[in-house]
Amino acid sequence: MTTERSASGGNDAAGDAPGPDLAIVGVGNPLMGDDGVGPTVVERLEDSPAGSAAGVRLMDAGTTGFLALEGMSGAERAVVVDAVQTGETPGTIHEYRCVDGNFETDIPEMTMHDVSFTEAMVAGRDVYDLPDEIRILGVEPADVSIGDELSEAVEEAADELMELLIDRIDDTNAKSTATEHTGSEGES
């Protein structure tokens, strides 16, 4: 599901309005245990007061890498939430930053279930209007077997991610509000 709030507070389809300030895209399969952390976090954001913030697009991309790119297209900034296996303790949150199509540090292979994220970004740069800065928030899974519940460790990480993302949404709204007030004062 894609939800984008316009400055007037109404819902707009992702392609029907100017790009948002912030896109938050959840990736994963909620029927495979901890692999569903991305969609779970997006769903919880949609159900929270932060989910109705202007200038924010929330999208569950499922297991499709190119759909994740579509969710980010036109946004100023993007955050992708997914399960990422590195061998660390389950529930560990990893953050990776990609600027202008290049990751600042080595990242584990993120298959995004159909094509690697880096392959999708390289192929999609010419097709999608991707943000200059994309952050990946990867949660170390404990269990990716069939099941529709997150493990305790990943559930705690999802709560932590909610707080982090709500802070980013609040920062986005503060910047948008400041810009709107500055622009309207200049027009008087």
PyMOL commands that place a pseudoatom at each C-alpha (Angstrom):
pseudoatom trace, name=CA, resn=MET, resi=1, chain=A, elem=C, hetatm=0, pos=[0.000, 0.000, 0.000]
pseudoatom trace, name=CA, resn=THR, resi=2, chain=A, elem=C, hetatm=0, pos=[1.174, 3.489, -0.774]
pseudoatom trace, name=CA, resn=THR, resi=3, chain=A, elem=C, hetatm=0, pos=[-0.003, 6.415, 1.284]
pseudoatom trace, name=CA, resn=GLU, resi=4, chain=A, elem=C, hetatm=0, pos=[1.123, 9.967, 0.722]
pseudoatom trace, name=CA, resn=ARG, resi=5, chain=A, elem=C, hetatm=0, pos=[-0.200, 13.000, 2.539]
pseudoatom trace, name=CA, resn=SER, resi=6, chain=A, elem=C, hetatm=0, pos=[-0.374, 16.306, 0.728]
pseudoatom trace, name=CA, resn=ALA, resi=7, chain=A, elem=C, hetatm=0, pos=[0.285, 19.599, 2.475]
pseudoatom trace, name=CA, resn=SER, resi=8, chain=A, elem=C, hetatm=0, pos=[-3.487, 19.960, 2.874]
pseudoatom trace, name=CA, resn=GLY, resi=9, chain=A, elem=C, hetatm=0, pos=[-3.561, 16.681, 4.784]
pseudoatom trace, name=CA, resn=GLY, resi=10, chain=A, elem=C, hetatm=0, pos=[-5.418, 14.679, 2.129]
pseudoatom trace, name=CA, resn=ASN, resi=11, chain=A, elem=C, hetatm=0, pos=[-4.279, 11.372, 0.699]
pseudoatom trace, name=CA, resn=ASP, resi=12, chain=A, elem=C, hetatm=0, pos=[-2.752, 11.380, -2.755]
pseudoatom trace, name=CA, resn=ALA, resi=13, chain=A, elem=C, hetatm=0, pos=[-1.649, 8.417, -4.824]
pseudoatom trace, name=CA, resn=ALA, resi=14, chain=A, elem=C, hetatm=0, pos=[2.124, 8.291, -5.079]
pseudoatom trace, name=CA, resn=GLY, resi=15, chain=A, elem=C, hetatm=0, pos=[2.167, 9.504, -8.690]
pseudoatom trace, name=CA, resn=ASP, resi=16, chain=A, elem=C, hetatm=0, pos=[-0.575, 12.143, -8.411]
pseudoatom trace, name=CA, resn=ALA, resi=17, chain=A, elem=C, hetatm=0, pos=[1.247, 14.805, -6.386]
pseudoatom trace, name=CA, resn=PRO, resi=18, chain=A, elem=C, hetatm=0, pos=[4.688, 16.391, -6.152]
pseudoatom trace, name=CA, resn=GLY, resi=19, chain=A, elem=C, hetatm=0, pos=[7.180, 14.128, -4.431]
pseudoatom trace, name=CA, resn=PRO, resi=20, chain=A, elem=C, hetatm=0, pos=[7.207, 13.956, -0.650]
pseudoatom trace, name=CA, resn=ASP, resi=21, chain=A, elem=C, hetatm=0, pos=[9.955, 15.269, 1.572]
pseudoatom trace, name=CA, resn=LEU, resi=22, chain=A, elem=C, hetatm=0, pos=[10.404, 11.787, 3.070]
pseudoatom trace, name=CA, resn=ALA, resi=23, chain=A, elem=C, hetatm=0, pos=[9.558, 8.303, 1.784]
pseudoatom trace, name=CA, resn=ILE, resi=24, chain=A, elem=C, hetatm=0, pos=[9.596, 5.382, 4.204]
pseudoatom trace, name=CA, resn=VAL, resi=25, chain=A, elem=C, hetatm=0, pos=[9.504, 2.039, 2.421]
pseudoatom trace, name=CA, resn=GLY, resi=26, chain=A, elem=C, hetatm=0, pos=[9.086, -1.307, 4.154]
pseudoatom trace, name=CA, resn=VAL, resi=27, chain=A, elem=C, hetatm=0, pos=[10.442, -4.355, 2.360]
pseudoatom trace, name=CA, resn=GLY, resi=28, chain=A, elem=C, hetatm=0, pos=[9.891, -7.992, 3.224]
pseudoatom trace, name=CA, resn=ASN, resi=29, chain=A, elem=C, hetatm=0, pos=[7.450, -10.844, 3.534]
pseudoatom trace, name=CA, resn=PRO, resi=30, chain=A, elem=C, hetatm=0, pos=[5.231, -10.701, 6.643]
pseudoatom trace, name=CA, resn=LEU, resi=31, chain=A, elem=C, hetatm=0, pos=[4.496, -14.429, 6.251]
pseudoatom trace, name=CA, resn=MET, resi=32, chain=A, elem=C, hetatm=0, pos=[8.170, -15.285, 6.828]
pseudoatom trace, name=CA, resn=GLY, resi=33, chain=A, elem=C, hetatm=0, pos=[8.622, -14.268, 10.458]
pseudoatom trace, name=CA, resn=ASP, resi=34, chain=A, elem=C, hetatm=0, pos=[11.229, -11.573, 10.980]
pseudoatom trace, name=CA, resn=ASP, resi=35, chain=A, elem=C, hetatm=0, pos=[11.493, -10.937, 7.240]
pseudoatom trace, name=CA, resn=GLY, resi=36, chain=A, elem=C, hetatm=0, pos=[8.259, -8.997, 7.688]
pseudoatom trace, name=CA, resn=VAL, resi=37, chain=A, elem=C, hetatm=0, pos=[9.810, -6.294, 9.887]
pseudoatom trace, name=CA, resn=GLY, resi=38, chain=A, elem=C, hetatm=0, pos=[9.737, -3.665, 7.100]
pseudoatom trace, name=CA, resn=PRO, resi=39, chain=A, elem=C, hetatm=0, pos=[6.039, -4.005, 6.233]
pseudoatom trace, name=CA, resn=THR, resi=40, chain=A, elem=C, hetatm=0, pos=[5.196, -4.290, 9.934]
pseudoatom trace, name=CA, resn=VAL, resi=41, chain=A, elem=C, hetatm=0, pos=[6.906, -0.988, 10.756]
pseudoatom trace, name=CA, resn=VAL, resi=42, chain=A, elem=C, hetatm=0, pos=[5.194, 0.773, 7.825]
pseudoatom trace, name=CA, resn=GLU, resi=43, chain=A, elem=C, hetatm=0, pos=[1.794, -0.590, 8.888]
pseudoatom trace, name=CA, resn=ARG, resi=44, chain=A, elem=C, hetatm=0, pos=[2.333, 0.620, 12.448]
pseudoatom trace, name=CA, resn=LEU, resi=45, chain=A, elem=C, hetatm=0, pos=[3.386, 4.056, 11.185]
pseudoatom trace, name=CA, resn=GLU, resi=46, chain=A, elem=C, hetatm=0, pos=[0.231, 4.240, 9.050]
pseudoatom trace, name=CA, resn=ASP, resi=47, chain=A, elem=C, hetatm=0, pos=[-1.838, 3.505, 12.178]
pseudoatom trace, name=CA, resn=SER, resi=48, chain=A, elem=C, hetatm=0, pos=[-0.013, 6.125, 14.281]
pseudoatom trace, name=CA, resn=PRO, resi=49, chain=A, elem=C, hetatm=0, pos=[-0.559, 9.904, 14.349]
pseudoatom trace, name=CA, resn=ALA, resi=50, chain=A, elem=C, hetatm=0, pos=[2.782, 10.257, 12.515]
pseudoatom trace, name=CA, resn=GLY, resi=51, chain=A, elem=C, hetatm=0, pos=[1.298, 8.292, 9.624]
pseudoatom trace, name=CA, resn=SER, resi=52, chain=A, elem=C, hetatm=0, pos=[-0.895, 11.228, 8.642]
pseudoatom trace, name=CA, resn=ALA, resi=53, chain=A, elem=C, hetatm=0, pos=[1.987, 13.719, 8.489]
pseudoatom trace, name=CA, resn=ALA, resi=54, chain=A, elem=C, hetatm=0, pos=[2.140, 15.977, 5.444]
pseudoatom trace, name=CA, resn=GLY, resi=55, chain=A, elem=C, hetatm=0, pos=[5.078, 15.448, 3.107]
pseudoatom trace, name=CA, resn=VAL, resi=56, chain=A, elem=C, hetatm=0, pos=[5.587, 11.795, 4.052]
pseudoatom trace, name=CA, resn=ARG, resi=57, chain=A, elem=C, hetatm=0, pos=[5.000, 8.766, 1.826]
pseudoatom trace, name=CA, resn=LEU, resi=58, chain=A, elem=C, hetatm=0, pos=[4.661, 5.370, 3.521]
pseudoatom trace, name=CA, resn=MET, resi=59, chain=A, elem=C, hetatm=0, pos=[4.883, 2.282, 1.342]
pseudoatom trace, name=CA, resn=ASP, resi=60, chain=A, elem=C, hetatm=0, pos=[4.911, -1.462, 1.826]
pseudoatom trace, name=CA, resn=ALA, resi=61, chain=A, elem=C, hetatm=0, pos=[6.901, -2.701, -1.170]
pseudoatom trace, name=CA, resn=GLY, resi=62, chain=A, elem=C, hetatm=0, pos=[6.473, -6.354, -0.266]
pseudoatom trace, name=CA, resn=THR, resi=63, chain=A, elem=C, hetatm=0, pos=[9.296, -8.360, -1.757]
pseudoatom trace, name=CA, resn=THR, resi=64, chain=A, elem=C, hetatm=0, pos=[9.759, -6.353, -4.951]
pseudoatom trace, name=CA, resn=GLY, resi=65, chain=A, elem=C, hetatm=0, pos=[12.935, -4.288, -5.270]
pseudoatom trace, name=CA, resn=PHE, resi=66, chain=A, elem=C, hetatm=0, pos=[11.652, -2.132, -8.119]
pseudoatom trace, name=CA, resn=LEU, resi=67, chain=A, elem=C, hetatm=0, pos=[8.451, -1.367, -6.206]
pseudoatom trace, name=CA, resn=ALA, resi=68, chain=A, elem=C, hetatm=0, pos=[10.700, -0.093, -3.381]
pseudoatom trace, name=CA, resn=LEU, resi=69, chain=A, elem=C, hetatm=0, pos=[12.364, 2.239, -5.913]
pseudoatom trace, name=CA, resn=GLU, resi=70, chain=A, elem=C, hetatm=0, pos=[8.958, 3.417, -7.089]
pseudoatom trace, name=CA, resn=GLY, resi=71, chain=A, elem=C, hetatm=0, pos=[8.039, 4.225, -3.480]
pseudoatom trace, name=CA, resn=MET, resi=72, chain=A, elem=C, hetatm=0, pos=[11.125, 6.423, -3.183]
pseudoatom trace, name=CA, resn=SER, resi=73, chain=A, elem=C, hetatm=0, pos=[10.779, 8.078, -6.580]
pseudoatom trace, name=CA, resn=GLY, resi=74, chain=A, elem=C, hetatm=0, pos=[10.378, 11.845, -6.355]
pseudoatom trace, name=CA, resn=ALA, resi=75, chain=A, elem=C, hetatm=0, pos=[11.131, 12.027, -2.620]
pseudoatom trace, name=CA, resn=GLU, resi=76, chain=A, elem=C, hetatm=0, pos=[13.772, 14.363, -1.207]
pseudoatom trace, name=CA, resn=ARG, resi=77, chain=A, elem=C, hetatm=0, pos=[14.970, 11.655, 1.211]
pseudoatom trace, name=CA, resn=ALA, resi=78, chain=A, elem=C, hetatm=0, pos=[14.145, 7.975, 1.687]
pseudoatom trace, name=CA, resn=VAL, resi=79, chain=A, elem=C, hetatm=0, pos=[14.423, 5.335, 4.380]
pseudoatom trace, name=CA, resn=VAL, resi=80, chain=A, elem=C, hetatm=0, pos=[14.105, 1.628, 3.581]
pseudoatom trace, name=CA, resn=VAL, resi=81, chain=A, elem=C, hetatm=0, pos=[13.334, -0.805, 6.415]
pseudoatom trace, name=CA, resn=ASP, resi=82, chain=A, elem=C, hetatm=0, pos=[14.162, -4.481, 5.866]
pseudoatom trace, name=CA, resn=ALA, resi=83, chain=A, elem=C, hetatm=0, pos=[15.596, -7.546, 7.550]
pseudoatom trace, name=CA, resn=VAL, resi=84, chain=A, elem=C, hetatm=0, pos=[19.340, -7.814, 6.895]
pseudoatom trace, name=CA, resn=GLN, resi=85, chain=A, elem=C, hetatm=0, pos=[21.381, -10.860, 7.886]
pseudoatom trace, name=CA, resn=THR, resi=86, chain=A, elem=C, hetatm=0, pos=[24.979, -10.127, 8.852]
pseudoatom trace, name=CA, resn=GLY, resi=87, chain=A, elem=C, hetatm=0, pos=[25.516, -12.665, 11.628]
pseudoatom trace, name=CA, resn=GLU, resi=88, chain=A, elem=C, hetatm=0, pos=[25.075, -10.109, 14.423]
pseudoatom trace, name=CA, resn=THR, resi=89, chain=A, elem=C, hetatm=0, pos=[22.792, -10.585, 17.417]
pseudoatom trace, name=CA, resn=PRO, resi=90, chain=A, elem=C, hetatm=0, pos=[19.097, -10.786, 16.396]
pseudoatom trace, name=CA, resn=GLY, resi=91, chain=A, elem=C, hetatm=0, pos=[17.392, -7.419, 16.800]
pseudoatom trace, name=CA, resn=THR, resi=92, chain=A, elem=C, hetatm=0, pos=[20.546, -5.443, 16.002]
pseudoatom trace, name=CA, resn=ILE, resi=93, chain=A, elem=C, hetatm=0, pos=[19.707, -2.424, 13.866]
pseudoatom trace, name=CA, resn=HIS, resi=94, chain=A, elem=C, hetatm=0, pos=[22.141, -1.643, 11.064]
pseudoatom trace, name=CA, resn=GLU, resi=95, chain=A, elem=C, hetatm=0, pos=[22.117, 1.696, 9.262]
pseudoatom trace, name=CA, resn=TYR, resi=96, chain=A, elem=C, hetatm=0, pos=[23.602, 2.164, 5.809]
pseudoatom trace, name=CA, resn=ARG, resi=97, chain=A, elem=C, hetatm=0, pos=[23.719, 5.417, 3.884]
pseudoatom trace, name=CA, resn=CYS, resi=98, chain=A, elem=C, hetatm=0, pos=[23.653, 5.665, 0.114]
pseudoatom trace, name=CA, resn=VAL, resi=99, chain=A, elem=C, hetatm=0, pos=[24.488, 9.040, -1.432]
pseudoatom trace, name=CA, resn=ASP, resi=100, chain=A, elem=C, hetatm=0, pos=[24.192, 9.594, -5.177]
pseudoatom trace, name=CA, resn=GLY, resi=101, chain=A, elem=C, hetatm=0, pos=[23.938, 5.834, -5.782]
pseudoatom trace, name=CA, resn=ASN, resi=102, chain=A, elem=C, hetatm=0, pos=[27.007, 4.882, -3.739]
pseudoatom trace, name=CA, resn=PHE, resi=103, chain=A, elem=C, hetatm=0, pos=[27.022, 3.286, -0.309]
pseudoatom trace, name=CA, resn=GLU, resi=104, chain=A, elem=C, hetatm=0, pos=[29.418, 4.877, 2.172]
pseudoatom trace, name=CA, resn=THR, resi=105, chain=A, elem=C, hetatm=0, pos=[30.356, 1.507, 3.684]
pseudoatom trace, name=CA, resn=ASP, resi=106, chain=A, elem=C, hetatm=0, pos=[30.238, -2.086, 2.573]
pseudoatom trace, name=CA, resn=ILE, resi=107, chain=A, elem=C, hetatm=0, pos=[26.770, -3.487, 2.951]
pseudoatom trace, name=CA, resn=PRO, resi=108, chain=A, elem=C, hetatm=0, pos=[25.617, -7.094, 3.036]
pseudoatom trace, name=CA, resn=GLU, resi=109, chain=A, elem=C, hetatm=0, pos=[23.884, -8.367, -0.068]
pseudoatom trace, name=CA, resn=MET, resi=110, chain=A, elem=C, hetatm=0, pos=[20.274, -7.261, 0.205]
pseudoatom trace, name=CA, resn=THR, resi=111, chain=A, elem=C, hetatm=0, pos=[18.371, -9.341, -2.292]
pseudoatom trace, name=CA, resn=MET, resi=112, chain=A, elem=C, hetatm=0, pos=[15.061, -7.488, -1.756]
pseudoatom trace, name=CA, resn=HIS, resi=113, chain=A, elem=C, hetatm=0, pos=[13.789, -10.930, -2.689]
pseudoatom trace, name=CA, resn=ASP, resi=114, chain=A, elem=C, hetatm=0, pos=[13.795, -10.558, -6.470]
pseudoatom trace, name=CA, resn=VAL, resi=115, chain=A, elem=C, hetatm=0, pos=[16.905, -8.536, -7.359]
pseudoatom trace, name=CA, resn=SER, resi=116, chain=A, elem=C, hetatm=0, pos=[19.661, -7.068, -5.199]
pseudoatom trace, name=CA, resn=PHE, resi=117, chain=A, elem=C, hetatm=0, pos=[18.997, -3.566, -3.950]
pseudoatom trace, name=CA, resn=THR, resi=118, chain=A, elem=C, hetatm=0, pos=[22.217, -2.243, -5.467]
pseudoatom trace, name=CA, resn=GLU, resi=119, chain=A, elem=C, hetatm=0, pos=[21.325, -3.822, -8.843]
pseudoatom trace, name=CA, resn=ALA, resi=120, chain=A, elem=C, hetatm=0, pos=[17.846, -2.297, -8.668]
pseudoatom trace, name=CA, resn=MET, resi=121, chain=A, elem=C, hetatm=0, pos=[19.290, 1.133, -7.817]
pseudoatom trace, name=CA, resn=VAL, resi=122, chain=A, elem=C, hetatm=0, pos=[21.820, 1.019, -10.647]
pseudoatom trace, name=CA, resn=ALA, resi=123, chain=A, elem=C, hetatm=0, pos=[19.175, -0.084, -13.141]
pseudoatom trace, name=CA, resn=GLY, resi=124, chain=A, elem=C, hetatm=0, pos=[16.532, 2.246, -11.728]
pseudoatom trace, name=CA, resn=ARG, resi=125, chain=A, elem=C, hetatm=0, pos=[18.544, 5.494, -11.519]
pseudoatom trace, name=CA, resn=ASP, resi=126, chain=A, elem=C, hetatm=0, pos=[17.698, 6.310, -15.134]
pseudoatom trace, name=CA, resn=VAL, resi=127, chain=A, elem=C, hetatm=0, pos=[14.026, 5.358, -14.750]
pseudoatom trace, name=CA, resn=TYR, resi=128, chain=A, elem=C, hetatm=0, pos=[13.106, 6.604, -11.280]
pseudoatom trace, name=CA, resn=ASP, resi=129, chain=A, elem=C, hetatm=0, pos=[13.699, 10.016, -9.713]
pseudoatom trace, name=CA, resn=LEU, resi=130, chain=A, elem=C, hetatm=0, pos=[15.554, 8.586, -6.706]
pseudoatom trace, name=CA, resn=PRO, resi=131, chain=A, elem=C, hetatm=0, pos=[16.575, 10.739, -3.759]
pseudoatom trace, name=CA, resn=ASP, resi=132, chain=A, elem=C, hetatm=0, pos=[20.206, 11.773, -3.516]
pseudoatom trace, name=CA, resn=GLU, resi=133, chain=A, elem=C, hetatm=0, pos=[20.272, 10.241, -0.040]
pseudoatom trace, name=CA, resn=ILE, resi=134, chain=A, elem=C, hetatm=0, pos=[18.773, 6.879, 0.885]
pseudoatom trace, name=CA, resn=ARG, resi=135, chain=A, elem=C, hetatm=0, pos=[19.152, 5.299, 4.295]
pseudoatom trace, name=CA, resn=ILE, resi=136, chain=A, elem=C, hetatm=0, pos=[18.727, 1.586, 4.832]
pseudoatom trace, name=CA, resn=LEU, resi=137, chain=A, elem=C, hetatm=0, pos=[17.640, 0.494, 8.311]
pseudoatom trace, name=CA, resn=GLY, resi=138, chain=A, elem=C, hetatm=0, pos=[18.272, -3.231, 8.453]
pseudoatom trace, name=CA, resn=VAL, resi=139, chain=A, elem=C, hetatm=0, pos=[17.195, -5.374, 11.375]
pseudoatom trace, name=CA, resn=GLU, resi=140, chain=A, elem=C, hetatm=0, pos=[19.071, -8.577, 12.130]
pseudoatom trace, name=CA, resn=PRO, resi=141, chain=A, elem=C, hetatm=0, pos=[16.454, -11.358, 12.032]
pseudoatom trace, name=CA, resn=ALA, resi=142, chain=A, elem=C, hetatm=0, pos=[16.229, -14.257, 14.471]
pseudoatom trace, name=CA, resn=ASP, resi=143, chain=A, elem=C, hetatm=0, pos=[13.785, -16.390, 12.486]
pseudoatom trace, name=CA, resn=VAL, resi=144, chain=A, elem=C, hetatm=0, pos=[12.745, -16.171, 8.841]
pseudoatom trace, name=CA, resn=SER, resi=145, chain=A, elem=C, hetatm=0, pos=[10.751, -19.393, 8.714]
pseudoatom trace, name=CA, resn=ILE, resi=146, chain=A, elem=C, hetatm=0, pos=[7.052, -19.496, 7.859]
pseudoatom trace, name=CA, resn=GLY, resi=147, chain=A, elem=C, hetatm=0, pos=[5.052, -17.567, 10.430]
pseudoatom trace, name=CA, resn=ASP, resi=148, chain=A, elem=C, hetatm=0, pos=[3.333, -14.226, 10.743]
pseudoatom trace, name=CA, resn=GLU, resi=149, chain=A, elem=C, hetatm=0, pos=[4.847, -12.982, 14.000]
pseudoatom trace, name=CA, resn=LEU, resi=150, chain=A, elem=C, hetatm=0, pos=[8.113, -11.212, 14.707]
pseudoatom trace, name=CA, resn=SER, resi=151, chain=A, elem=C, hetatm=0, pos=[10.533, -12.741, 17.206]
pseudoatom trace, name=CA, resn=GLU, resi=152, chain=A, elem=C, hetatm=0, pos=[10.870, -10.968, 20.545]
pseudoatom trace, name=CA, resn=ALA, resi=153, chain=A, elem=C, hetatm=0, pos=[14.235, -9.440, 19.573]
pseudoatom trace, name=CA, resn=VAL, resi=154, chain=A, elem=C, hetatm=0, pos=[12.920, -8.090, 16.257]
pseudoatom trace, name=CA, resn=GLU, resi=155, chain=A, elem=C, hetatm=0, pos=[9.698, -6.884, 17.900]
pseudoatom trace, name=CA, resn=GLU, resi=156, chain=A, elem=C, hetatm=0, pos=[11.828, -4.775, 20.272]
pseudoatom trace, name=CA, resn=ALA, resi=157, chain=A, elem=C, hetatm=0, pos=[13.856, -3.497, 17.305]
pseudoatom trace, name=CA, resn=ALA, resi=158, chain=A, elem=C, hetatm=0, pos=[10.607, -2.606, 15.484]
pseudoatom trace, name=CA, resn=ASP, resi=159, chain=A, elem=C, hetatm=0, pos=[9.555, -0.510, 18.500]
pseudoatom trace, name=CA, resn=GLU, resi=160, chain=A, elem=C, hetatm=0, pos=[12.941, 1.242, 18.447]
pseudoatom trace, name=CA, resn=LEU, resi=161, chain=A, elem=C, hetatm=0, pos=[12.623, 1.866, 14.698]
pseudoatom trace, name=CA, resn=MET, resi=162, chain=A, elem=C, hetatm=0, pos=[9.149, 3.353, 15.221]
pseudoatom trace, name=CA, resn=GLU, resi=163, chain=A, elem=C, hetatm=0, pos=[10.601, 5.910, 17.646]
pseudoatom trace, name=CA, resn=LEU, resi=164, chain=A, elem=C, hetatm=0, pos=[13.483, 6.697, 15.287]
pseudoatom trace, name=CA, resn=LEU, resi=165, chain=A, elem=C, hetatm=0, pos=[11.209, 7.091, 12.270]
pseudoatom trace, name=CA, resn=ILE, resi=166, chain=A, elem=C, hetatm=0, pos=[8.648, 9.186, 14.144]
pseudoatom trace, name=CA, resn=ASP, resi=167, chain=A, elem=C, hetatm=0, pos=[11.521, 11.525, 15.087]
pseudoatom trace, name=CA, resn=ARG, resi=168, chain=A, elem=C, hetatm=0, pos=[12.501, 11.744, 11.391]
pseudoatom trace, name=CA, resn=ILE, resi=169, chain=A, elem=C, hetatm=0, pos=[8.886, 12.437, 10.429]
pseudoatom trace, name=CA, resn=ASP, resi=170, chain=A, elem=C, hetatm=0, pos=[8.675, 15.147, 13.101]
pseudoatom trace, name=CA, resn=ASP, resi=171, chain=A, elem=C, hetatm=0, pos=[11.913, 16.683, 11.786]
pseudoatom trace, name=CA, resn=THR, resi=172, chain=A, elem=C, hetatm=0, pos=[10.486, 16.613, 8.243]
pseudoatom trace, name=CA, resn=ASN, resi=173, chain=A, elem=C, hetatm=0, pos=[7.288, 18.320, 9.395]
pseudoatom trace, name=CA, resn=ALA, resi=174, chain=A, elem=C, hetatm=0, pos=[9.229, 20.958, 11.330]
pseudoatom trace, name=CA, resn=LYS, resi=175, chain=A, elem=C, hetatm=0, pos=[11.294, 21.761, 8.224]
pseudoatom trace, name=CA, resn=SER, resi=176, chain=A, elem=C, hetatm=0, pos=[8.189, 21.819, 5.990]
pseudoatom trace, name=CA, resn=THR, resi=177, chain=A, elem=C, hetatm=0, pos=[6.331, 24.086, 8.401]
pseudoatom trace, name=CA, resn=ALA, resi=178, chain=A, elem=C, hetatm=0, pos=[9.306, 26.449, 8.687]
pseudoatom trace, name=CA, resn=THR, resi=179, chain=A, elem=C, hetatm=0, pos=[9.570, 26.620, 4.891]
pseudoatom trace, name=CA, resn=GLU, resi=180, chain=A, elem=C, hetatm=0, pos=[5.819, 27.267, 4.497]
pseudoatom trace, name=CA, resn=HIS, resi=181, chain=A, elem=C, hetatm=0, pos=[5.921, 30.070, 7.085]
pseudoatom trace, name=CA, resn=THR, resi=182, chain=A, elem=C, hetatm=0, pos=[9.039, 31.621, 5.580]
pseudoatom trace, name=CA, resn=GLY, resi=183, chain=A, elem=C, hetatm=0, pos=[7.512, 31.478, 2.101]
pseudoatom trace, name=CA, resn=SER, resi=184, chain=A, elem=C, hetatm=0, pos=[4.178, 32.933, 3.199]
pseudoatom trace, name=CA, resn=GLU, resi=185, chain=A, elem=C, hetatm=0, pos=[5.845, 35.727, 5.171]
pseudoatom trace, name=CA, resn=GLY, resi=186, chain=A, elem=C, hetatm=0, pos=[7.883, 36.669, 2.123]
pseudoatom trace, name=CA, resn=GLU, resi=187, chain=A, elem=C, hetatm=0, pos=[4.717, 36.938, 0.016]
pseudoatom trace, name=CA, resn=SER, resi=188, chain=A, elem=C, hetatm=0, pos=[2.943, 39.404, 2.348]
for i in range(1, 188): cmd.bond("trace and resi %d" % i, "trace and resi %d" % (i + 1))
show_as sticks, trace
zoom trace
